[in-house]
Amino acid sequence: MALTPRAVAMPDISNVAAPVQAQIRQQYASLQQKISSGAPAAELADAYGAMGRLFIATEFFDAADTCFSDAQALQPNDMRWPYYLAHV
């Protein structure tokens, strides 16, 4: 059964510094593009992971949890994802 990636809701980033907002928006757009284009599982998992790391750094833990959970579902043998989920 193929995984249908969950939508990652963009949190309210208005209180984050402008350069960080730009980085989050850029990574979010990249993730959305990979989802819509049907990127390979490994590439998509890496995109979810990159988005999740930005969300952890900016303390958007619910959004990070969604990202890392999807990354783990896409790459269940990659130990990065349970590691990051433990930090969330």
PDB file with one MODEL, atoms N, CA, C and O in Angstrom:
MODEL        1
ATOM      1  N   MET A   1       0.846  -1.182   0.000  1.00  0.00           N
ATOM      2  CA  MET A   1       0.000   0.000   0.000  1.00  0.00           C
ATOM      3  C   MET A   1       0.887   1.239   0.000  1.00  0.00           C
ATOM      4  O   MET A   1       1.762   1.370   0.855  1.00  0.00           O
ATOM      5  N   ALA A   2       0.676   2.134  -0.932  1.00  0.00           N
ATOM      6  CA  ALA A   2       1.487   3.345  -1.038  1.00  0.00           C
ATOM      7  C   ALA A   2       1.030   4.387  -0.023  1.00  0.00           C
ATOM      8  O   ALA A   2      -0.160   4.534   0.254  1.00  0.00           O
ATOM      9  N   LEU A   3       1.976   5.077   0.502  1.00  0.00           N
ATOM     10  CA  LEU A   3       1.686   6.137   1.463  1.00  0.00           C
ATOM     11  C   LEU A   3       1.164   7.355   0.720  1.00  0.00           C
ATOM     12  O   LEU A   3       1.729   7.774  -0.291  1.00  0.00           O
ATOM     13  N   THR A   4       0.090   7.910   1.230  1.00  0.00           N
ATOM     14  CA  THR A   4      -0.377   9.196   0.739  1.00  0.00           C
ATOM     15  C   THR A   4       0.112  10.237   1.729  1.00  0.00           C
ATOM     16  O   THR A   4      -0.381  10.287   2.857  1.00  0.00           O
ATOM     17  N   PRO A   5       1.067  11.069   1.340  1.00  0.00           N
ATOM     18  CA  PRO A   5       1.616  12.049   2.286  1.00  0.00           C
ATOM     19  C   PRO A   5       0.535  12.963   2.832  1.00  0.00           C
ATOM     20  O   PRO A   5      -0.346  13.427   2.109  1.00  0.00           O
ATOM     21  N   ARG A   6       0.630  13.206   4.126  1.00  0.00           N
ATOM     22  CA  ARG A   6      -0.307  14.134   4.760  1.00  0.00           C
ATOM     23  C   ARG A   6       0.093  15.561   4.405  1.00  0.00           C
ATOM     24  O   ARG A   6       1.264  15.860   4.171  1.00  0.00           O
ATOM     25  N   ALA A   7      -0.879  16.403   4.372  1.00  0.00           N
ATOM     26  CA  ALA A   7      -0.599  17.818   4.148  1.00  0.00           C
ATOM     27  C   ALA A   7       0.082  18.369   5.397  1.00  0.00           C
ATOM     28  O   ALA A   7      -0.359  18.124   6.521  1.00  0.00           O
ATOM     29  N   VAL A   8       1.128  19.092   5.188  1.00  0.00           N
ATOM     30  CA  VAL A   8       1.820  19.747   6.294  1.00  0.00           C
ATOM     31  C   VAL A   8       1.298  21.170   6.349  1.00  0.00           C
ATOM     32  O   VAL A   8       1.538  21.969   5.443  1.00  0.00           O
ATOM     33  N   ALA A   9       0.592  21.475   7.408  1.00  0.00           N
ATOM     34  CA  ALA A   9       0.035  22.818   7.553  1.00  0.00           C
ATOM     35  C   ALA A   9       1.154  23.792   7.920  1.00  0.00           C
ATOM     36  O   ALA A   9       1.965  23.535   8.809  1.00  0.00           O
ATOM     37  N   MET A  10       1.169  24.896   7.217  1.00  0.00           N
ATOM     38  CA  MET A  10       2.150  25.938   7.529  1.00  0.00           C
ATOM     39  C   MET A  10       1.696  26.648   8.803  1.00  0.00           C
ATOM     40  O   MET A  10       0.618  27.242   8.836  1.00  0.00           O
ATOM     41  N   PRO A  11       2.510  26.586   9.841  1.00  0.00           N
ATOM     42  CA  PRO A  11       2.136  27.305  11.064  1.00  0.00           C
ATOM     43  C   PRO A  11       2.253  28.809  10.868  1.00  0.00           C
ATOM     44  O   PRO A  11       2.799  29.271   9.866  1.00  0.00           O
ATOM     45  N   ASP A  12       1.746  29.560  11.818  1.00  0.00           N
ATOM     46  CA  ASP A  12       1.864  31.018  11.784  1.00  0.00           C
ATOM     47  C   ASP A  12       3.313  31.380  12.087  1.00  0.00           C
ATOM     48  O   ASP A  12       3.764  31.275  13.227  1.00  0.00           O
ATOM     49  N   ILE A  13       4.024  31.798  11.071  1.00  0.00           N
ATOM     50  CA  ILE A  13       5.451  32.101  11.240  1.00  0.00           C
ATOM     51  C   ILE A  13       5.704  33.605  11.353  1.00  0.00           C
ATOM     52  O   ILE A  13       6.837  34.061  11.200  1.00  0.00           O
ATOM     53  N   SER A  14       4.671  34.355  11.615  1.00  0.00           N
ATOM     54  CA  SER A  14       4.797  35.815  11.644  1.00  0.00           C
ATOM     55  C   SER A  14       5.717  36.327  12.754  1.00  0.00           C
ATOM     56  O   SER A  14       6.242  37.435  12.646  1.00  0.00           O
ATOM     57  N   ASN A  15       5.921  35.554  13.806  1.00  0.00           N
ATOM     58  CA  ASN A  15       6.791  35.984  14.900  1.00  0.00           C
ATOM     59  C   ASN A  15       8.241  35.527  14.737  1.00  0.00           C
ATOM     60  O   ASN A  15       9.069  35.735  15.624  1.00  0.00           O
ATOM     61  N   VAL A  16       8.537  34.908  13.607  1.00  0.00           N
ATOM     62  CA  VAL A  16       9.886  34.422  13.323  1.00  0.00           C
ATOM     63  C   VAL A  16      10.621  35.503  12.523  1.00  0.00           C
ATOM     64  O   VAL A  16      10.004  36.227  11.741  1.00  0.00           O
ATOM     65  N   ALA A  17      11.917  35.608  12.720  1.00  0.00           N
ATOM     66  CA  ALA A  17      12.718  36.595  11.998  1.00  0.00           C
ATOM     67  C   ALA A  17      12.530  36.448  10.486  1.00  0.00           C
ATOM     68  O   ALA A  17      12.380  35.338   9.976  1.00  0.00           O
ATOM     69  N   ALA A  18      12.540  37.565   9.787  1.00  0.00           N
ATOM     70  CA  ALA A  18      12.276  37.582   8.346  1.00  0.00           C
ATOM     71  C   ALA A  18      13.162  36.617   7.546  1.00  0.00           C
ATOM     72  O   ALA A  18      12.642  35.924   6.672  1.00  0.00           O
ATOM     73  N   PRO A  19      14.475  36.542   7.806  1.00  0.00           N
ATOM     74  CA  PRO A  19      15.292  35.601   7.033  1.00  0.00           C
ATOM     75  C   PRO A  19      14.892  34.139   7.281  1.00  0.00           C
ATOM     76  O   PRO A  19      14.978  33.303   6.382  1.00  0.00           O
ATOM     77  N   VAL A  20      14.461  33.848   8.498  1.00  0.00           N
ATOM     78  CA  VAL A  20      14.027  32.487   8.825  1.00  0.00           C
ATOM     79  C   VAL A  20      12.685  32.205   8.157  1.00  0.00           C
ATOM     80  O   VAL A  20      12.451  31.101   7.666  1.00  0.00           O
ATOM     81  N   GLN A  21      11.805  33.202   8.141  1.00  0.00           N
ATOM     82  CA  GLN A  21      10.531  33.051   7.431  1.00  0.00           C
ATOM     83  C   GLN A  21      10.780  32.698   5.965  1.00  0.00           C
ATOM     84  O   GLN A  21      10.121  31.818   5.410  1.00  0.00           O
ATOM     85  N   ALA A  22      11.724  33.383   5.353  1.00  0.00           N
ATOM     86  CA  ALA A  22      12.033  33.134   3.948  1.00  0.00           C
ATOM     87  C   ALA A  22      12.546  31.703   3.766  1.00  0.00           C
ATOM     88  O   ALA A  22      12.176  31.029   2.804  1.00  0.00           O
ATOM     89  N   GLN A  23      13.382  31.245   4.672  1.00  0.00           N
ATOM     90  CA  GLN A  23      13.916  29.886   4.588  1.00  0.00           C
ATOM     91  C   GLN A  23      12.799  28.856   4.753  1.00  0.00           C
ATOM     92  O   GLN A  23      12.760  27.862   4.028  1.00  0.00           O
ATOM     93  N   ILE A  24      11.901  29.088   5.692  1.00  0.00           N
ATOM     94  CA  ILE A  24      10.779  28.173   5.902  1.00  0.00           C
ATOM     95  C   ILE A  24       9.895  28.145   4.660  1.00  0.00           C
ATOM     96  O   ILE A  24       9.508  27.071   4.201  1.00  0.00           O
ATOM     97  N   ARG A  25       9.575  29.302   4.119  1.00  0.00           N
ATOM     98  CA  ARG A  25       8.715  29.358   2.927  1.00  0.00           C
ATOM     99  C   ARG A  25       9.357  28.648   1.731  1.00  0.00           C
ATOM    100  O   ARG A  25       8.681  27.949   0.975  1.00  0.00           O
ATOM    101  N   GLN A  26      10.661  28.836   1.573  1.00  0.00           N
ATOM    102  CA  GLN A  26      11.368  28.199   0.465  1.00  0.00           C
ATOM    103  C   GLN A  26      11.345  26.674   0.620  1.00  0.00           C
ATOM    104  O   GLN A  26      11.074  25.956  -0.343  1.00  0.00           O
ATOM    105  N   GLN A  27      11.626  26.186   1.823  1.00  0.00           N
ATOM    106  CA  GLN A  27      11.628  24.737   2.051  1.00  0.00           C
ATOM    107  C   GLN A  27      10.221  24.166   1.910  1.00  0.00           C
ATOM    108  O   GLN A  27      10.039  23.070   1.379  1.00  0.00           O
ATOM    109  N   TYR A  28       9.234  24.910   2.386  1.00  0.00           N
ATOM    110  CA  TYR A  28       7.839  24.471   2.282  1.00  0.00           C
ATOM    111  C   TYR A  28       7.426  24.351   0.817  1.00  0.00           C
ATOM    112  O   TYR A  28       6.780  23.376   0.432  1.00  0.00           O
ATOM    113  N   ALA A  29       7.794  25.331   0.006  1.00  0.00           N
ATOM    114  CA  ALA A  29       7.482  25.290  -1.431  1.00  0.00           C
ATOM    115  C   ALA A  29       8.164  24.095  -2.097  1.00  0.00           C
ATOM    116  O   ALA A  29       7.573  23.434  -2.951  1.00  0.00           O
ATOM    117  N   SER A  30       9.399  23.824  -1.709  1.00  0.00           N
ATOM    118  CA  SER A  30      10.125  22.676  -2.250  1.00  0.00           C
ATOM    119  C   SER A  30       9.429  21.364  -1.876  1.00  0.00           C
ATOM    120  O   SER A  30       9.282  20.474  -2.713  1.00  0.00           O
ATOM    121  N   LEU A  31       9.006  21.252  -0.621  1.00  0.00           N
ATOM    122  CA  LEU A  31       8.295  20.053  -0.176  1.00  0.00           C
ATOM    123  C   LEU A  31       6.997  19.883  -0.959  1.00  0.00           C
ATOM    124  O   LEU A  31       6.705  18.788  -1.439  1.00  0.00           O
ATOM    125  N   GLN A  32       6.227  20.939  -1.091  1.00  0.00           N
ATOM    126  CA  GLN A  32       4.961  20.862  -1.816  1.00  0.00           C
ATOM    127  C   GLN A  32       5.178  20.467  -3.276  1.00  0.00           C
ATOM    128  O   GLN A  32       4.388  19.711  -3.841  1.00  0.00           O
ATOM    129  N   GLN A  33       6.237  20.974  -3.879  1.00  0.00           N
ATOM    130  CA  GLN A  33       6.545  20.632  -5.271  1.00  0.00           C
ATOM    131  C   GLN A  33       6.872  19.151  -5.389  1.00  0.00           C
ATOM    132  O   GLN A  33       6.429  18.493  -6.331  1.00  0.00           O
ATOM    133  N   LYS A  34       7.646  18.616  -4.442  1.00  0.00           N
ATOM    134  CA  LYS A  34       8.012  17.199  -4.475  1.00  0.00           C
ATOM    135  C   LYS A  34       6.785  16.314  -4.258  1.00  0.00           C
ATOM    136  O   LYS A  34       6.652  15.265  -4.888  1.00  0.00           O
ATOM    137  N   ILE A  35       5.894  16.738  -3.370  1.00  0.00           N
ATOM    138  CA  ILE A  35       4.664  15.978  -3.139  1.00  0.00           C
ATOM    139  C   ILE A  35       3.830  15.941  -4.416  1.00  0.00           C
ATOM    140  O   ILE A  35       3.378  14.875  -4.834  1.00  0.00           O
ATOM    141  N   SER A  36       3.628  17.094  -5.030  1.00  0.00           N
ATOM    142  CA  SER A  36       2.751  17.168  -6.206  1.00  0.00           C
ATOM    143  C   SER A  36       3.345  16.488  -7.438  1.00  0.00           C
ATOM    144  O   SER A  36       2.612  16.031  -8.316  1.00  0.00           O
ATOM    145  N   SER A  37       4.667  16.424  -7.498  1.00  0.00           N
ATOM    146  CA  SER A  37       5.296  15.808  -8.665  1.00  0.00           C
ATOM    147  C   SER A  37       5.480  14.304  -8.516  1.00  0.00           C
ATOM    148  O   SER A  37       5.911  13.636  -9.456  1.00  0.00           O
ATOM    149  N   GLY A  38       5.159  13.766  -7.344  1.00  0.00           N
ATOM    150  CA  GLY A  38       5.322  12.326  -7.134  1.00  0.00           C
ATOM    151  C   GLY A  38       6.778  11.907  -7.060  1.00  0.00           C
ATOM    152  O   GLY A  38       7.163  10.886  -7.630  1.00  0.00           O
ATOM    153  N   ALA A  39       7.586  12.686  -6.364  1.00  0.00           N
ATOM    154  CA  ALA A  39       9.012  12.386  -6.216  1.00  0.00           C
ATOM    155  C   ALA A  39       9.211  11.001  -5.605  1.00  0.00           C
ATOM    156  O   ALA A  39       8.334  10.512  -4.893  1.00  0.00           O
ATOM    157  N   PRO A  40      10.355  10.360  -5.874  1.00  0.00           N
ATOM    158  CA  PRO A  40      10.644   9.059  -5.271  1.00  0.00           C
ATOM    159  C   PRO A  40      10.613   9.142  -3.743  1.00  0.00           C
ATOM    160  O   PRO A  40      10.847  10.204  -3.166  1.00  0.00           O
ATOM    161  N   ALA A  41      10.323   8.015  -3.100  1.00  0.00           N
ATOM    162  CA  ALA A  41      10.147   7.973  -1.651  1.00  0.00           C
ATOM    163  C   ALA A  41      11.348   8.549  -0.900  1.00  0.00           C
ATOM    164  O   ALA A  41      11.163   9.315   0.046  1.00  0.00           O
ATOM    165  N   ALA A  42      12.562   8.200  -1.294  1.00  0.00           N
ATOM    166  CA  ALA A  42      13.749   8.681  -0.581  1.00  0.00           C
ATOM    167  C   ALA A  42      13.884  10.197  -0.689  1.00  0.00           C
ATOM    168  O   ALA A  42      14.221  10.866   0.287  1.00  0.00           O
ATOM    169  N   GLU A  43      13.625  10.728  -1.861  1.00  0.00           N
ATOM    170  CA  GLU A  43      13.712  12.175  -2.073  1.00  0.00           C
ATOM    171  C   GLU A  43      12.626  12.906  -1.284  1.00  0.00           C
ATOM    172  O   GLU A  43      12.869  13.957  -0.691  1.00  0.00           O
ATOM    173  N   LEU A  44      11.445  12.335  -1.290  1.00  0.00           N
ATOM    174  CA  LEU A  44      10.329  12.928  -0.555  1.00  0.00           C
ATOM    175  C   LEU A  44      10.580  12.872   0.954  1.00  0.00           C
ATOM    176  O   LEU A  44      10.290  13.833   1.667  1.00  0.00           O
ATOM    177  N   ALA A  45      11.116  11.754   1.440  1.00  0.00           N
ATOM    178  CA  ALA A  45      11.436  11.633   2.862  1.00  0.00           C
ATOM    179  C   ALA A  45      12.475  12.676   3.276  1.00  0.00           C
ATOM    180  O   ALA A  45      12.358  13.285   4.340  1.00  0.00           O
ATOM    181  N   ASP A  46      13.478  12.877   2.443  1.00  0.00           N
ATOM    182  CA  ASP A  46      14.491  13.899   2.746  1.00  0.00           C
ATOM    183  C   ASP A  46      13.877  15.298   2.797  1.00  0.00           C
ATOM    184  O   ASP A  46      14.263  16.119   3.629  1.00  0.00           O
ATOM    185  N   ALA A  47      12.922  15.567   1.910  1.00  0.00           N
ATOM    186  CA  ALA A  47      12.256  16.871   1.906  1.00  0.00           C
ATOM    187  C   ALA A  47      11.415  17.053   3.164  1.00  0.00           C
ATOM    188  O   ALA A  47      11.417  18.126   3.767  1.00  0.00           O
ATOM    189  N   TYR A  48      10.696  16.002   3.560  1.00  0.00           N
ATOM    190  CA  TYR A  48       9.945  16.062   4.820  1.00  0.00           C
ATOM    191  C   TYR A  48      10.900  16.274   5.995  1.00  0.00           C
ATOM    192  O   TYR A  48      10.611  17.053   6.904  1.00  0.00           O
ATOM    193  N   GLY A  49      12.028  15.583   5.972  1.00  0.00           N
ATOM    194  CA  GLY A  49      13.003  15.720   7.056  1.00  0.00           C
ATOM    195  C   GLY A  49      13.581  17.120   7.146  1.00  0.00           C
ATOM    196  O   GLY A  49      13.732  17.658   8.242  1.00  0.00           O
ATOM    197  N   ALA A  50      13.906  17.712   6.013  1.00  0.00           N
ATOM    198  CA  ALA A  50      14.444  19.071   6.007  1.00  0.00           C
ATOM    199  C   ALA A  50      13.420  20.058   6.557  1.00  0.00           C
ATOM    200  O   ALA A  50      13.761  20.966   7.314  1.00  0.00           O
ATOM    201  N   MET A  51      12.158  19.866   6.164  1.00  0.00           N
ATOM    202  CA  MET A  51      11.096  20.736   6.672  1.00  0.00           C
ATOM    203  C   MET A  51      10.936  20.532   8.172  1.00  0.00           C
ATOM    204  O   MET A  51      10.789  21.501   8.916  1.00  0.00           O
ATOM    205  N   GLY A  52      10.963  19.299   8.616  1.00  0.00           N
ATOM    206  CA  GLY A  52      10.837  18.998  10.037  1.00  0.00           C
ATOM    207  C   GLY A  52      11.948  19.614  10.867  1.00  0.00           C
ATOM    208  O   GLY A  52      11.701  20.113  11.965  1.00  0.00           O
ATOM    209  N   ARG A  53      13.168  19.584  10.352  1.00  0.00           N
ATOM    210  CA  ARG A  53      14.295  20.184  11.097  1.00  0.00           C
ATOM    211  C   ARG A  53      14.105  21.690  11.246  1.00  0.00           C
ATOM    212  O   ARG A  53      14.414  22.248  12.299  1.00  0.00           O
ATOM    213  N   LEU A  54      13.605  22.348  10.219  1.00  0.00           N
ATOM    214  CA  LEU A  54      13.322  23.789  10.344  1.00  0.00           C
ATOM    215  C   LEU A  54      12.212  24.033  11.369  1.00  0.00           C
ATOM    216  O   LEU A  54      12.281  24.981  12.152  1.00  0.00           O
ATOM    217  N   PHE A  55      11.200  23.183  11.359  1.00  0.00           N
ATOM    218  CA  PHE A  55      10.121  23.342  12.331  1.00  0.00           C
ATOM    219  C   PHE A  55      10.599  23.093  13.760  1.00  0.00           C
ATOM    220  O   PHE A  55      10.146  23.770  14.683  1.00  0.00           O
ATOM    221  N   ILE A  56      11.501  22.139  13.960  1.00  0.00           N
ATOM    222  CA  ILE A  56      12.055  21.934  15.311  1.00  0.00           C
ATOM    223  C   ILE A  56      12.834  23.169  15.732  1.00  0.00           C
ATOM    224  O   ILE A  56      12.682  23.648  16.856  1.00  0.00           O
ATOM    225  N   ALA A  57      13.663  23.685  14.842  1.00  0.00           N
ATOM    226  CA  ALA A  57      14.506  24.839  15.174  1.00  0.00           C
ATOM    227  C   ALA A  57      13.682  26.063  15.546  1.00  0.00           C
ATOM    228  O   ALA A  57      14.124  26.904  16.328  1.00  0.00           O
ATOM    229  N   THR A  58      12.488  26.157  14.987  1.00  0.00           N
ATOM    230  CA  THR A  58      11.632  27.314  15.254  1.00  0.00           C
ATOM    231  C   THR A  58      10.506  26.979  16.236  1.00  0.00           C
ATOM    232  O   THR A  58       9.585  27.769  16.445  1.00  0.00           O
ATOM    233  N   GLU A  59      10.605  25.792  16.829  1.00  0.00           N
ATOM    234  CA  GLU A  59       9.698  25.326  17.892  1.00  0.00           C
ATOM    235  C   GLU A  59       8.255  25.149  17.434  1.00  0.00           C
ATOM    236  O   GLU A  59       7.322  25.368  18.207  1.00  0.00           O
ATOM    237  N   PHE A  60       8.076  24.753  16.185  1.00  0.00           N
ATOM    238  CA  PHE A  60       6.770  24.367  15.685  1.00  0.00           C
ATOM    239  C   PHE A  60       6.708  22.836  15.721  1.00  0.00           C
ATOM    240  O   PHE A  60       6.792  22.167  14.691  1.00  0.00           O
ATOM    241  N   PHE A  61       6.560  22.310  16.926  1.00  0.00           N
ATOM    242  CA  PHE A  61       6.724  20.878  17.160  1.00  0.00           C
ATOM    243  C   PHE A  61       5.629  20.021  16.532  1.00  0.00           C
ATOM    244  O   PHE A  61       5.917  18.915  16.076  1.00  0.00           O
ATOM    245  N   ASP A  62       4.392  20.489  16.494  1.00  0.00           N
ATOM    246  CA  ASP A  62       3.328  19.696  15.871  1.00  0.00           C
ATOM    247  C   ASP A  62       3.597  19.503  14.380  1.00  0.00           C
ATOM    248  O   ASP A  62       3.436  18.403  13.852  1.00  0.00           O
ATOM    249  N   ALA A  63       4.000  20.559  13.718  1.00  0.00           N
ATOM    250  CA  ALA A  63       4.318  20.467  12.292  1.00  0.00           C
ATOM    251  C   ALA A  63       5.537  19.568  12.070  1.00  0.00           C
ATOM    252  O   ALA A  63       5.576  18.800  11.109  1.00  0.00           O
ATOM    253  N   ALA A  64       6.530  19.665  12.959  1.00  0.00           N
ATOM    254  CA  ALA A  64       7.716  18.812  12.853  1.00  0.00           C
ATOM    255  C   ALA A  64       7.338  17.343  13.005  1.00  0.00           C
ATOM    256  O   ALA A  64       7.857  16.486  12.291  1.00  0.00           O
ATOM    257  N   ASP A  65       6.433  17.058  13.935  1.00  0.00           N
ATOM    258  CA  ASP A  65       5.988  15.680  14.148  1.00  0.00           C
ATOM    259  C   ASP A  65       5.366  15.111  12.877  1.00  0.00           C
ATOM    260  O   ASP A  65       5.651  13.971  12.508  1.00  0.00           O
ATOM    261  N   THR A  66       4.533  15.880  12.213  1.00  0.00           N
ATOM    262  CA  THR A  66       3.916  15.436  10.961  1.00  0.00           C
ATOM    263  C   THR A  66       4.986  15.130   9.920  1.00  0.00           C
ATOM    264  O   THR A  66       4.932  14.101   9.246  1.00  0.00           O
ATOM    265  N   CYS A  67       5.944  16.019   9.796  1.00  0.00           N
ATOM    266  CA  CYS A  67       7.011  15.834   8.797  1.00  0.00           C
ATOM    267  C   CYS A  67       7.824  14.574   9.063  1.00  0.00           C
ATOM    268  O   CYS A  67       8.045  13.773   8.154  1.00  0.00           O
ATOM    269  N   PHE A  68       8.268  14.394  10.293  1.00  0.00           N
ATOM    270  CA  PHE A  68       9.107  13.242  10.609  1.00  0.00           C
ATOM    271  C   PHE A  68       8.328  11.933  10.567  1.00  0.00           C
ATOM    272  O   PHE A  68       8.890  10.893  10.224  1.00  0.00           O
ATOM    273  N   SER A  69       7.046  11.969  10.910  1.00  0.00           N
ATOM    274  CA  SER A  69       6.222  10.758  10.815  1.00  0.00           C
ATOM    275  C   SER A  69       6.078  10.316   9.365  1.00  0.00           C
ATOM    276  O   SER A  69       6.163   9.125   9.066  1.00  0.00           O
ATOM    277  N   ASP A  70       5.861  11.272   8.461  1.00  0.00           N
ATOM    278  CA  ASP A  70       5.769  10.924   7.046  1.00  0.00           C
ATOM    279  C   ASP A  70       7.114  10.455   6.503  1.00  0.00           C
ATOM    280  O   ASP A  70       7.173   9.508   5.718  1.00  0.00           O
ATOM    281  N   ALA A  71       8.179  11.107   6.915  1.00  0.00           N
ATOM    282  CA  ALA A  71       9.510  10.678   6.476  1.00  0.00           C
ATOM    283  C   ALA A  71       9.775   9.239   6.922  1.00  0.00           C
ATOM    284  O   ALA A  71      10.328   8.442   6.164  1.00  0.00           O
ATOM    285  N   GLN A  72       9.383   8.913   8.136  1.00  0.00           N
ATOM    286  CA  GLN A  72       9.591   7.553   8.651  1.00  0.00           C
ATOM    287  C   GLN A  72       8.733   6.544   7.880  1.00  0.00           C
ATOM    288  O   GLN A  72       9.185   5.435   7.594  1.00  0.00           O
ATOM    289  N   ALA A  73       7.509   6.924   7.547  1.00  0.00           N
ATOM    290  CA  ALA A  73       6.660   6.021   6.773  1.00  0.00           C
ATOM    291  C   ALA A  73       7.240   5.772   5.381  1.00  0.00           C
ATOM    292  O   ALA A  73       7.122   4.672   4.841  1.00  0.00           O
ATOM    293  N   LEU A  74       7.860   6.788   4.810  1.00  0.00           N
ATOM    294  CA  LEU A  74       8.462   6.660   3.485  1.00  0.00           C
ATOM    295  C   LEU A  74       9.776   5.887   3.503  1.00  0.00           C
ATOM    296  O   LEU A  74      10.099   5.178   2.550  1.00  0.00           O
ATOM    297  N   GLN A  75      10.534   6.028   4.595  1.00  0.00           N
ATOM    298  CA  GLN A  75      11.828   5.350   4.734  1.00  0.00           C
ATOM    299  C   GLN A  75      11.897   4.707   6.118  1.00  0.00           C
ATOM    300  O   GLN A  75      12.585   5.221   7.000  1.00  0.00           O
ATOM    301  N   PRO A  76      11.196   3.593   6.320  1.00  0.00           N
ATOM    302  CA  PRO A  76      11.120   3.002   7.652  1.00  0.00           C
ATOM    303  C   PRO A  76      12.453   2.490   8.201  1.00  0.00           C
ATOM    304  O   PRO A  76      12.591   2.334   9.414  1.00  0.00           O
ATOM    305  N   ASN A  77      13.420   2.231   7.350  1.00  0.00           N
ATOM    306  CA  ASN A  77      14.708   1.724   7.821  1.00  0.00           C
ATOM    307  C   ASN A  77      15.749   2.812   8.067  1.00  0.00           C
ATOM    308  O   ASN A  77      16.877   2.515   8.460  1.00  0.00           O
ATOM    309  N   ASP A  78      15.381   4.050   7.840  1.00  0.00           N
ATOM    310  CA  ASP A  78      16.297   5.173   8.061  1.00  0.00           C
ATOM    311  C   ASP A  78      16.163   5.621   9.508  1.00  0.00           C
ATOM    312  O   ASP A  78      15.089   6.052   9.929  1.00  0.00           O
ATOM    313  N   MET A  79      17.229   5.525  10.259  1.00  0.00           N
ATOM    314  CA  MET A  79      17.185   5.797  11.694  1.00  0.00           C
ATOM    315  C   MET A  79      17.129   7.285  12.040  1.00  0.00           C
ATOM    316  O   MET A  79      16.972   7.635  13.210  1.00  0.00           O
ATOM    317  N   ARG A  80      17.253   8.156  11.056  1.00  0.00           N
ATOM    318  CA  ARG A  80      17.145   9.591  11.347  1.00  0.00           C
ATOM    319  C   ARG A  80      15.761   9.952  11.847  1.00  0.00           C
ATOM    320  O   ARG A  80      15.613  10.768  12.756  1.00  0.00           O
ATOM    321  N   TRP A  81      14.751   9.344  11.255  1.00  0.00           N
ATOM    322  CA  TRP A  81      13.384   9.777  11.534  1.00  0.00           C
ATOM    323  C   TRP A  81      12.927   9.451  12.957  1.00  0.00           C
ATOM    324  O   TRP A  81      12.347  10.323  13.605  1.00  0.00           O
ATOM    325  N   PRO A  82      13.155   8.247  13.475  1.00  0.00           N
ATOM    326  CA  PRO A  82      12.788   8.035  14.885  1.00  0.00           C
ATOM    327  C   PRO A  82      13.632   8.888  15.838  1.00  0.00           C
ATOM    328  O   PRO A  82      13.165   9.278  16.908  1.00  0.00           O
ATOM    329  N   TYR A  83      14.867   9.171  15.446  1.00  0.00           N
ATOM    330  CA  TYR A  83      15.727  10.034  16.268  1.00  0.00           C
ATOM    331  C   TYR A  83      15.101  11.429  16.391  1.00  0.00           C
ATOM    332  O   TYR A  83      14.959  11.968  17.489  1.00  0.00           O
ATOM    333  N   TYR A  84      14.734  11.997  15.242  1.00  0.00           N
ATOM    334  CA  TYR A  84      14.111  13.329  15.274  1.00  0.00           C
ATOM    335  C   TYR A  84      12.752  13.311  15.960  1.00  0.00           C
ATOM    336  O   TYR A  84      12.410  14.248  16.681  1.00  0.00           O
ATOM    337  N   LEU A  85      11.971  12.247  15.741  1.00  0.00           N
ATOM    338  CA  LEU A  85      10.677  12.144  16.416  1.00  0.00           C
ATOM    339  C   LEU A  85      10.845  12.120  17.929  1.00  0.00           C
ATOM    340  O   LEU A  85      10.010  12.655  18.657  1.00  0.00           O
ATOM    341  N   ALA A  86      11.910  11.507  18.397  1.00  0.00           N
ATOM    342  CA  ALA A  86      12.158  11.484  19.851  1.00  0.00           C
ATOM    343  C   ALA A  86      12.427  12.886  20.383  1.00  0.00           C
ATOM    344  O   ALA A  86      12.118  13.177  21.539  1.00  0.00           O
ATOM    345  N   HIS A  87      12.994  13.749  19.565  1.00  0.00           N
ATOM    346  CA  HIS A  87      13.260  15.126  19.985  1.00  0.00           C
ATOM    347  C   HIS A  87      12.003  15.997  19.967  1.00  0.00           C
ATOM    348  O   HIS A  87      11.915  17.001  20.675  1.00  0.00           O
ATOM    349  N   VAL A  88      11.041  15.595  19.149  1.00  0.00           N
ATOM    350  CA  VAL A  88       9.791  16.350  19.070  1.00  0.00           C
ATOM    351  C   VAL A  88       8.999  16.075  20.337  1.00  0.00           C
ATOM    352  O   VAL A  88       7.900  16.603  20.505  1.00  0.00           O
TER     353      VAL A  88
ENDMDL
END
